[in-house]
Amino acid sequence: MRPFIHADFLLETETARRLYHEVAKEQPIIDYHCHLPPDQIAQNHRFRSLTEIWLDGDHYKWRAMRAHGISEQYCTGNASDWEKFAAWAGTVPATLRNPLYHWTHLELAFPFGISDRLLNPDTARGIFDACNQRLAEPTFTAPGLLEQYRVKVVCTTDDPTDSLEHHVAHGKSARPTRLLPTWRPDGAMAVADLDAYAAWLSKLEASIPASDLSAEGVAQVSVHTPGPGGGTTNAIAFTIDPPAALTVSASVVSPGSQVTVTLVRGFGGDSDWLALARTGADEDDYLQWTWVGDGVTDRTWTVTMPDTAGTYEFRLFISSENILAAKSPVVVHRLAADRGFALDLDALDALVDRHAPDTVVVINPNNPDGGLVDRGALIDFVVRLQGRVRQVIVDESYLAFSSLEPPHSLAGLVSELPHLVVLNSLSKSHGIAGLRLGYAAMSRARAQELRRGSLWNLNAFAEWFCDLLGDDGYLVAYEGARRRYVRDARRLFAGLGALPGVRAFPTAANFALLEVGRPAHEVATALLARHRVYVRDCADKWGLEGDRFLRVAARTDAENRRILFALSDVLSHPAWPRLAAAA
């Protein structure tokens, strides 16, 4: 007879079984909220019996026992460990169809290895003795059990007055599970008992970070606690050191230009790092990064700004925990329409000489105009930079649209050019934006270095799509669709270039940037209102000043003809008059 707990417990479909056994089963656990005592983890606590690890402090089990009519003596009272466990064993059968029933038998199966019987009054003694015997083994201590469950991070709930001494002690051990505190200020709201509340307040210490003060220098701090028994301390003077600061060499830059950020008064940690990010992006969302250096407090870092218009900033993080410590002023990257958005590799080479950057980034084809850099010239440029920069990143996300022939990527050169990294966003090249899927080709050594950091996890849909990439039938269908799309897009771009009063920049991507002779927002509005055609008004992009740029994406051949007709119609008519505001 199949046991109640088995390898496919609750996995009722083939998809569920595959997702669990092939994907989820071996994944580590990151427990961001629990009530585990940190002292037990730090002190390698060994449990005296199954009752201690299962019933002490478990209010879910207590609630079930009370509902079953069990006396409080066997929940939180002074009954023996065996008596309490026996009372729980008598309650378990009544919890059928409650998660407690599943949890109980899942935990008996792993890590205790008991799956041949269910817990009830008849089996209680044997299970109690067998589990107690396992608890005497070296791997069944508090941290040992966490390691058996592959717990990578455990976050305890901690009072603001806690010294966190156990977290500190555990952090100095060689245990693989990280122990982190979380803020649980229940005491701040426990005002029913005023004496206890005042005692809790008296434990709080005054702490004012320098970032909260208007200026460095000497500050006077007093601590006040309410009565009864409270009062105000004498003022204590302490010195506030100036905070870390980031400054930039330029706040407005043109395409291909370099920007140097200068760090002063850093913290010198061996895991401190600098990042370049879009203004307003999440703290874990950045474009380039570099280590500050162990013991380094002052340094510079020169980067090539992205070709995408927008506003950017540099950030300083303390340690690999992503603790944001400082930001630079915003760096604005402007696109130069008067140069046709062309990338001058010789000029870029000269800037590398001038600023000695860590990283050079080239987007090919470019965004937002779709300009393509000659492959031979780009390879020559990458070769020239070997030994002069740490890495050259070439983003080929739009390369699939550059030719009817299969795209000739630089990815095959990464083994002989170890400083080269080639990116491709499948969201663009394969039209799967919702899956957030892409890849990077790089040398083996660089890939191993990257694996030591944080990588983007794949969801099940993305994994399914990755399987398709190895399917011959899909590859044939994709290549046919890609070639058809490129032909349709080229016909659209030729038609756009023939429209009167329109400057269409040469493009090798799946979109075209247009410069029109009237306000772009009026053209975009008329297209949407008259023809239900949406195009991108680029007025919000830095470097595309003058309200005259539109970006048009290619669609199917029929839709492309509709776009051309709509643009021709709108541009052949006078602009819509503005409505005057009523007085």
C-alpha positions as CSV (number, residue, x, y, z in Angstrom):
1,M,0.0,0.0,0.0
2,R,1.3,3.4,-0.9
3,P,2.2,5.5,2.2
4,F,0.3,8.7,3.0
5,I,3.5,10.7,2.5
6,H,5.3,9.7,-0.7
7,A,7.6,11.3,-3.3
8,D,4.6,12.8,-5.3
9,F,2.5,13.9,-2.3
10,L,0.0,16.6,-3.5
11,L,1.6,16.5,-7.0
12,E,-1.5,15.5,-8.9
13,T,-0.4,16.3,-12.5
14,E,2.6,15.5,-14.6
15,T,3.4,19.2,-14.8
16,A,3.3,19.6,-11.1
17,R,5.6,16.6,-10.6
18,R,8.0,17.8,-13.2
19,L,8.1,21.4,-11.8
20,Y,8.8,20.1,-8.3
21,H,11.3,17.3,-9.0
22,E,13.2,19.0,-11.8
23,V,13.1,22.6,-10.7
24,A,11.9,23.3,-7.1
25,K,13.1,20.3,-5.1
26,E,16.8,21.1,-4.9
27,Q,16.4,24.9,-4.6
28,P,17.6,26.5,-1.3
29,I,15.1,28.0,1.1
30,I,15.2,31.7,1.9
31,D,13.0,32.1,5.0
32,Y,12.2,35.8,5.3
33,H,9.9,35.5,8.4
34,C,10.0,33.0,11.2
35,H,10.0,32.7,15.0
36,L,13.1,30.5,15.5
37,P,15.1,31.5,18.5
38,P,18.4,32.9,17.3
39,D,20.2,31.7,20.4
40,Q,19.4,28.1,19.5
41,I,20.9,28.5,16.1
42,A,24.0,30.4,17.3
43,Q,24.7,28.0,20.1
44,N,24.2,24.8,18.1
45,H,21.3,23.8,20.4
46,R,20.5,20.1,20.8
47,F,16.8,19.4,21.5
48,R,16.0,17.3,24.5
49,S,13.0,15.6,22.9
50,L,10.5,15.8,20.0
51,T,8.2,17.7,22.3
52,E,10.7,20.6,22.6
53,I,11.2,21.0,18.9
54,W,7.5,20.3,18.0
55,L,5.3,21.7,20.7
56,D,7.2,24.3,22.8
57,G,5.9,27.7,21.6
58,D,3.8,26.3,18.7
59,H,0.5,28.1,19.1
60,Y,-1.0,26.4,16.1
61,K,-0.7,23.0,17.7
62,W,-1.9,24.4,21.1
63,R,-5.0,25.9,19.4
64,A,-5.9,22.5,17.9
65,M,-5.3,20.7,21.3
66,R,-7.5,23.2,23.1
67,A,-10.2,22.8,20.5
68,H,-9.9,19.1,21.0
69,G,-10.5,19.5,24.8
70,I,-7.0,19.0,25.9
71,S,-6.2,20.6,29.3
72,E,-3.8,23.6,29.3
73,Q,-1.5,21.5,31.5
74,Y,-0.5,19.6,28.3
75,C,-0.1,22.7,26.2
76,T,1.8,25.3,28.2
77,G,1.7,23.6,31.7
78,N,4.1,21.5,33.6
79,A,3.2,18.1,32.2
80,S,6.2,15.9,31.1
81,D,7.5,15.9,27.6
82,W,6.0,12.4,27.0
83,E,2.6,13.5,28.4
84,K,2.5,16.5,26.2
85,F,3.4,14.5,23.1
86,A,0.9,11.8,23.9
87,A,-1.8,14.6,24.1
88,W,-0.8,15.9,20.7
89,A,-0.8,12.4,19.2
90,G,-4.4,12.0,20.4
91,T,-5.3,15.3,18.7
92,V,-3.6,14.6,15.3
93,P,-6.3,12.3,13.9
94,A,-8.9,15.0,14.5
95,T,-6.9,17.5,12.4
96,L,-7.5,15.5,9.2
97,R,-8.1,17.9,6.3
98,N,-6.2,20.6,8.3
99,P,-2.7,21.6,7.2
100,L,-1.5,20.5,10.6
101,Y,-2.1,16.9,9.6
102,H,0.0,17.3,6.5
103,W,2.8,19.2,8.2
104,T,3.0,16.7,11.0
105,H,3.5,13.7,8.6
106,L,5.7,15.6,6.2
107,E,8.1,16.4,9.1
108,L,8.0,12.8,10.3
109,A,9.0,11.7,6.8
110,F,11.7,14.2,6.5
111,P,14.0,14.5,8.3
112,F,13.0,11.7,10.7
113,G,12.5,9.1,8.0
114,I,9.1,7.8,9.4
115,S,6.6,7.4,6.6
116,D,5.3,3.8,7.3
117,R,2.8,4.8,9.9
118,L,0.5,7.7,10.9
119,L,0.7,9.5,14.2
120,N,-2.1,8.5,16.7
121,P,-2.3,7.2,20.3
122,D,-1.3,3.7,19.2
123,T,1.8,4.8,17.3
124,A,2.8,7.7,19.6
125,R,5.3,5.9,21.9
126,G,7.3,4.3,19.0
127,I,7.4,7.5,17.0
128,F,8.4,9.5,20.1
129,D,11.3,7.2,20.9
130,A,12.5,6.9,17.3
131,C,12.5,10.7,16.8
132,N,14.3,11.3,20.1
133,Q,17.0,8.8,19.0
134,R,17.5,10.8,15.8
135,L,17.7,14.0,17.7
136,A,20.8,12.7,19.4
137,E,22.6,12.6,16.0
138,P,25.1,15.4,15.2
139,T,23.1,16.7,12.2
140,F,19.9,17.2,14.3
141,T,20.9,20.3,16.2
142,A,19.1,23.6,15.4
143,P,21.6,24.7,12.7
144,G,22.1,21.1,11.5
145,L,18.4,20.8,10.8
146,L,18.4,24.1,8.8
147,E,21.3,22.7,6.7
148,Q,19.3,19.4,6.1
149,Y,16.5,21.5,4.7
150,R,19.0,23.5,2.6
151,V,18.0,26.8,4.3
152,K,20.2,29.4,2.8
153,V,18.9,32.4,4.7
154,V,16.7,32.6,7.9
155,C,15.3,35.9,9.1
156,T,14.2,36.0,12.8
157,T,11.7,38.4,14.4
158,D,13.6,40.7,16.7
159,D,12.7,43.5,19.1
160,P,14.3,46.9,18.4
161,T,16.0,46.7,21.9
162,D,17.7,43.3,21.1
163,S,21.5,43.3,21.2
164,L,21.6,40.9,18.2
165,E,24.5,39.2,19.9
166,H,23.4,35.8,18.7
167,H,23.3,37.0,15.1
168,V,26.8,38.4,15.5
169,A,28.1,35.2,17.0
170,H,26.5,33.0,14.3
171,G,27.9,35.3,11.6
172,K,31.4,34.5,12.8
173,S,30.8,30.8,12.5
174,A,31.5,28.6,9.5
175,R,27.8,27.6,9.2
176,P,26.4,28.0,5.7
177,T,23.0,29.3,6.8
178,R,22.9,33.1,7.1
179,L,21.1,34.4,10.2
180,L,19.6,37.9,9.7
181,P,17.4,40.0,12.0
182,T,14.1,41.7,11.1
183,W,12.4,44.6,12.7
184,R,9.5,43.6,15.0
185,P,8.6,46.6,17.2
186,D,5.6,45.0,19.0
187,G,6.8,46.5,22.2
188,A,6.2,50.0,20.8
189,M,2.5,49.3,20.7
190,A,2.1,47.4,23.9
191,V,0.7,50.4,25.9
192,A,-1.8,48.6,28.0
193,D,0.7,47.9,30.8
194,L,2.3,51.4,31.3
195,D,5.0,50.2,33.7
196,A,6.1,47.5,31.3
197,Y,5.9,50.0,28.4
198,A,8.1,52.5,30.3
199,A,10.6,49.8,31.1
200,W,10.8,48.8,27.4
201,L,11.3,52.5,26.4
202,S,14.1,52.8,28.9
203,K,16.0,50.1,26.9
204,L,16.1,52.2,23.7
205,E,19.4,53.9,22.9
206,A,19.8,57.2,21.1
207,S,21.2,56.6,17.6
208,I,21.3,59.3,14.9
209,P,22.9,58.5,11.6
210,A,24.9,61.2,10.0
211,S,22.6,61.3,7.0
212,D,19.8,62.5,9.2
213,L,21.7,65.6,10.3
214,S,22.1,68.8,8.3
215,A,25.8,69.1,8.7
216,E,28.9,67.4,10.1
217,G,30.5,68.5,13.3
218,V,29.7,68.1,16.9
219,A,26.1,67.2,18.0
220,Q,24.5,67.3,21.4
221,V,22.1,64.4,22.1
222,S,19.9,63.9,25.1
223,V,17.7,60.8,25.8
224,H,14.3,61.2,27.4
225,T,12.2,58.4,28.9
226,P,8.7,59.0,30.3
227,G,7.6,58.4,33.9
228,P,7.3,56.8,36.2
229,G,10.9,56.7,36.9
230,G,11.8,58.4,33.7
231,G,13.7,61.6,33.0
232,T,16.2,63.3,30.7
233,T,19.9,62.5,30.5
234,N,22.6,65.1,30.4
235,A,23.5,66.1,26.8
236,I,26.3,63.9,25.3
237,A,28.5,65.4,22.7
238,F,29.7,63.3,19.8
239,T,31.4,64.0,16.5
240,I,29.6,63.4,13.2
241,D,32.0,62.4,10.4
242,P,31.1,63.7,7.0
243,P,29.3,61.1,4.9
244,A,30.6,59.3,1.9
245,A,30.1,61.4,-1.3
246,L,30.0,60.9,-5.0
247,T,30.7,63.6,-7.6
248,V,30.7,63.4,-11.4
249,S,32.9,65.0,-14.1
250,A,29.9,66.1,-16.2
251,S,26.2,66.3,-15.7
252,V,25.3,66.6,-19.5
253,V,27.1,64.3,-21.9
254,S,26.8,63.4,-25.6
255,P,26.8,59.9,-27.2
256,G,30.0,57.9,-26.7
257,S,31.3,60.4,-24.1
258,Q,32.8,59.2,-20.8
259,V,31.7,60.2,-17.3
260,T,34.0,59.8,-14.3
261,V,32.6,59.5,-10.8
262,T,34.8,60.3,-7.8
263,L,34.2,58.7,-4.4
264,V,35.5,60.4,-1.3
265,R,35.3,59.2,2.3
266,G,34.2,55.7,1.4
267,F,34.0,52.9,4.0
268,G,36.9,50.7,2.7
269,G,35.0,47.4,3.0
270,D,36.2,44.5,0.9
271,S,32.7,44.1,-0.7
272,D,31.8,47.7,-1.2
273,W,30.8,48.5,-4.8
274,L,29.8,51.3,-7.2
275,A,27.0,51.1,-9.7
276,L,25.6,53.1,-12.6
277,A,21.7,53.0,-12.7
278,R,18.8,54.8,-14.2
279,T,17.4,57.5,-12.0
280,G,14.6,56.1,-9.9
281,A,15.4,52.4,-10.7
282,D,15.3,49.8,-7.9
283,E,18.4,49.4,-5.9
284,D,19.0,45.9,-7.5
285,D,18.5,47.3,-11.0
286,Y,21.7,48.7,-12.4
287,L,23.6,48.9,-15.7
288,Q,27.2,48.7,-14.8
289,W,29.1,48.1,-11.6
290,T,32.6,47.7,-10.2
291,W,34.2,46.9,-6.8
292,V,35.6,49.8,-4.8
293,G,38.5,47.8,-3.4
294,D,39.5,46.4,0.0
295,G,40.6,49.3,2.2
296,V,40.0,51.9,-0.6
297,T,38.1,55.0,0.6
298,D,38.8,57.4,-2.3
299,R,38.8,56.4,-6.0
300,T,37.5,57.3,-9.4
301,W,35.6,55.2,-12.0
302,T,35.1,56.1,-15.6
303,V,32.3,54.6,-17.7
304,T,30.8,54.8,-21.1
305,M,27.3,56.1,-20.8
306,P,24.5,54.1,-22.4
307,D,23.2,55.0,-25.9
308,T,19.7,55.0,-24.6
309,A,18.4,58.5,-23.7
310,G,17.5,59.1,-20.1
311,T,18.8,60.3,-16.7
312,Y,21.4,58.2,-14.8
313,E,23.1,58.3,-11.4
314,F,26.0,56.6,-9.7
315,R,25.5,54.7,-6.4
316,L,27.7,53.5,-3.6
317,F,26.7,50.3,-1.8
318,I,28.1,49.0,1.4
319,S,29.0,45.3,1.2
320,S,27.3,42.7,-1.0
321,E,24.1,43.2,1.0
322,N,23.0,46.1,-1.3
323,I,23.0,48.7,1.4
324,L,22.8,52.0,-0.4
325,A,25.1,54.5,1.2
326,A,25.4,57.4,-1.3
327,K,24.3,58.6,-4.7
328,S,25.9,60.9,-7.3
329,P,24.2,63.9,-9.0
330,V,22.2,62.8,-12.0
331,V,24.1,62.3,-15.2
332,V,22.1,63.2,-18.4
333,H,22.9,61.4,-21.6
334,R,21.9,63.3,-24.6
335,L,21.6,61.9,-28.1
336,A,22.9,64.0,-31.0
337,A,20.4,64.2,-33.9
338,D,22.7,66.4,-36.0
339,R,25.2,63.5,-36.2
340,G,22.5,61.1,-37.3
341,F,23.1,59.1,-34.1
342,A,26.1,57.5,-35.8
343,L,28.7,55.9,-33.5
344,D,32.2,57.1,-34.3
345,L,34.5,54.2,-33.2
346,D,37.7,56.3,-33.6
347,A,36.3,59.0,-31.4
348,L,35.2,56.5,-28.9
349,D,38.7,54.9,-29.0
350,A,40.2,58.4,-28.2
351,L,37.8,58.8,-25.3
352,V,39.0,55.4,-23.9
353,D,42.6,56.8,-24.1
354,R,41.5,60.0,-22.3
355,H,39.5,58.5,-19.5
356,A,40.7,54.9,-19.1
357,P,37.2,53.4,-18.4
358,D,36.5,50.1,-16.8
359,T,33.8,49.2,-19.4
360,V,32.8,50.2,-22.9
361,V,29.2,49.4,-24.1
362,V,28.1,49.3,-27.7
363,I,24.5,48.7,-28.7
364,N,24.4,47.3,-32.2
365,P,21.9,48.1,-33.8
366,N,21.5,51.2,-31.8
367,N,18.5,52.4,-30.0
368,P,16.5,54.6,-30.7
369,D,17.4,55.0,-34.3
370,G,18.4,51.5,-35.3
371,G,21.8,52.5,-36.7
372,L,24.2,49.6,-37.4
373,V,28.0,49.5,-36.9
374,D,29.9,47.6,-39.5
375,R,30.8,44.1,-38.1
376,G,34.4,44.3,-39.3
377,A,35.0,47.7,-37.9
378,L,33.4,46.7,-34.6
379,I,35.6,43.6,-34.3
380,D,38.7,45.8,-35.0
381,F,37.6,48.2,-32.3
382,V,37.1,45.4,-29.7
383,V,40.5,44.0,-30.6
384,R,42.1,47.4,-30.1
385,L,40.6,47.7,-26.6
386,Q,42.0,44.4,-25.4
387,G,44.2,45.1,-22.4
388,R,43.0,48.7,-22.2
389,V,39.6,48.1,-20.6
390,R,38.2,45.3,-18.4
391,Q,35.3,44.5,-20.7
392,V,33.6,45.5,-23.9
393,I,29.8,44.8,-23.8
394,V,28.1,44.5,-27.2
395,D,24.3,44.4,-27.0
396,E,22.9,42.6,-30.1
397,S,19.3,42.5,-29.0
398,Y,18.1,44.0,-32.4
399,L,20.6,42.2,-34.6
400,A,18.0,39.6,-35.7
401,F,16.3,42.4,-37.7
402,S,19.4,43.7,-39.5
403,S,19.5,41.2,-42.4
404,L,17.6,38.5,-44.3
405,E,20.5,36.2,-43.5
406,P,20.9,34.8,-40.0
407,P,22.5,37.4,-37.8
408,H,26.3,37.2,-37.7
409,S,26.8,37.7,-33.9
410,L,30.1,38.5,-32.2
411,A,29.3,35.8,-29.6
412,G,31.6,33.3,-31.3
413,L,34.6,35.5,-30.5
414,V,34.4,35.5,-26.7
415,S,36.8,32.6,-26.3
416,E,39.6,34.4,-28.2
417,L,38.6,37.9,-26.9
418,P,38.1,37.3,-23.1
419,H,37.2,40.9,-22.5
420,L,34.2,40.7,-24.8
421,V,30.7,40.2,-23.5
422,V,27.8,39.8,-26.0
423,L,24.2,40.3,-24.9
424,N,20.9,39.5,-26.5
425,S,17.4,40.1,-25.2
426,L,15.1,37.4,-26.5
427,S,12.3,39.7,-25.5
428,K,13.2,41.7,-28.6
429,S,14.7,39.2,-31.0
430,H,12.0,36.6,-30.4
431,G,9.0,38.8,-29.4
432,I,8.5,37.4,-25.9
433,A,8.6,40.5,-23.8
434,G,6.5,39.1,-21.0
435,L,9.0,36.3,-20.2
436,R,12.0,38.7,-19.5
437,L,14.5,36.3,-21.0
438,G,17.9,36.9,-22.5
439,Y,21.5,35.7,-22.4
440,A,25.1,36.8,-22.3
441,A,28.0,35.1,-24.1
442,M,31.3,35.5,-22.4
443,S,34.5,33.7,-21.5
444,R,34.4,30.8,-19.1
445,A,36.3,32.7,-16.4
446,R,34.0,35.7,-16.7
447,A,31.0,33.5,-16.5
448,Q,32.3,31.8,-13.3
449,E,32.9,35.3,-11.8
450,L,29.3,36.3,-12.7
451,R,27.8,33.2,-11.1
452,R,29.2,34.3,-7.7
453,G,26.8,37.3,-7.8
454,S,23.0,37.5,-8.2
455,L,21.5,36.2,-11.3
456,W,17.9,36.6,-12.6
457,N,15.8,33.5,-11.9
458,L,13.8,31.9,-14.7
459,N,10.1,31.2,-14.2
460,A,8.4,28.0,-15.6
461,F,7.2,29.7,-18.8
462,A,10.7,30.9,-19.6
463,E,12.1,27.4,-19.0
464,W,9.4,26.0,-21.4
465,F,10.4,28.6,-24.0
466,C,14.1,27.6,-23.6
467,D,13.2,24.1,-24.4
468,L,11.6,25.4,-27.7
469,L,15.0,26.9,-28.7
470,G,16.3,23.3,-29.1
471,D,13.3,22.1,-31.2
472,D,14.1,21.8,-34.9
473,G,10.5,22.5,-35.9
474,Y,10.3,25.7,-33.9
475,L,13.7,26.9,-35.3
476,V,12.5,26.4,-38.9
477,A,9.3,28.2,-38.1
478,Y,11.1,31.1,-36.3
479,E,13.6,31.6,-39.2
480,G,10.8,31.8,-41.7
481,A,8.8,34.3,-39.6
482,R,12.0,36.3,-39.0
483,R,12.8,36.6,-42.7
484,R,9.2,37.5,-43.5
485,Y,9.2,40.2,-40.8
486,V,12.5,41.7,-42.0
487,R,11.1,42.0,-45.6
488,D,7.9,43.6,-44.4
489,A,9.9,46.0,-42.1
490,R,12.1,47.1,-45.0
491,R,9.2,47.9,-47.2
492,L,7.7,50.0,-44.3
493,F,11.0,51.8,-43.8
494,A,11.3,52.5,-47.5
495,G,7.8,53.9,-47.5
496,L,8.5,56.1,-44.5
497,G,11.6,57.6,-46.1
498,A,9.5,58.5,-49.2
499,L,7.0,60.5,-47.2
500,P,7.2,64.3,-47.8
501,G,8.5,66.3,-44.9
502,V,9.8,63.2,-43.1
503,R,13.5,62.4,-42.3
504,A,13.8,58.7,-41.6
505,F,17.1,57.7,-40.0
506,P,18.7,54.6,-41.5
507,T,17.7,51.6,-39.4
508,A,18.7,47.9,-39.1
509,A,16.3,47.3,-36.2
510,N,12.6,46.6,-36.1
511,F,11.7,50.3,-35.7
512,A,12.5,53.6,-37.4
513,L,13.1,57.0,-35.9
514,L,11.4,59.8,-37.8
515,E,12.0,63.5,-37.7
516,V,8.8,65.4,-38.8
517,G,8.3,69.0,-39.7
518,R,5.6,69.7,-37.1
519,P,5.1,69.0,-33.4
520,A,5.4,65.2,-32.9
521,H,2.8,65.1,-30.3
522,E,0.2,66.6,-32.7
523,V,1.1,63.9,-35.3
524,A,0.9,61.1,-32.8
525,T,-2.4,62.4,-31.5
526,A,-3.9,62.7,-35.0
527,L,-2.7,59.2,-35.9
528,L,-4.4,57.7,-32.8
529,A,-7.6,59.8,-33.1
530,R,-8.1,59.5,-36.9
531,H,-6.7,56.1,-37.7
532,R,-6.3,54.2,-34.3
533,V,-2.5,53.9,-35.0
534,Y,-0.2,54.4,-32.0
535,V,3.4,55.6,-32.5
536,R,6.0,56.6,-29.9
537,D,6.3,60.3,-29.3
538,C,9.9,60.8,-28.3
539,A,9.6,64.2,-26.7
540,D,10.4,62.8,-23.3
541,K,13.8,61.4,-24.4
542,W,16.9,63.5,-23.6
543,G,18.7,64.6,-26.8
544,L,15.5,64.5,-28.9
545,E,14.6,68.1,-28.4
546,G,12.2,70.2,-30.4
547,D,9.2,68.0,-30.2
548,R,9.7,66.6,-33.7
549,F,10.8,62.9,-33.3
550,L,8.6,59.8,-33.6
551,R,9.5,56.2,-33.4
552,V,7.5,53.7,-35.5
553,A,7.7,50.0,-35.0
554,A,7.2,47.5,-37.8
555,R,4.2,45.2,-37.7
556,T,2.6,42.8,-40.3
557,D,2.7,43.8,-43.9
558,A,-1.0,44.8,-43.8
559,E,-0.6,46.8,-40.7
560,N,2.5,48.5,-42.1
561,R,0.5,49.6,-45.1
562,R,-2.1,51.0,-42.7
563,I,0.7,52.9,-40.9
564,L,2.0,54.4,-44.1
565,F,-1.5,55.5,-45.2
566,A,-2.2,57.0,-41.8
567,L,1.0,59.0,-41.7
568,S,0.6,60.2,-45.3
569,D,-3.0,61.3,-44.5
570,V,-2.1,63.2,-41.3
571,L,1.0,64.9,-42.7
572,S,-0.9,66.0,-45.8
573,H,-3.5,67.9,-43.8
574,P,-3.0,71.0,-41.7
575,A,-2.3,70.5,-38.0
576,W,-5.3,70.5,-35.8
577,P,-5.9,74.0,-34.3
578,R,-5.2,74.3,-30.6
579,L,-8.3,75.0,-28.5
580,A,-8.0,78.3,-26.6
581,A,-8.8,78.1,-22.9
582,A,-12.0,79.9,-21.9
583,A,-11.5,83.1,-19.9
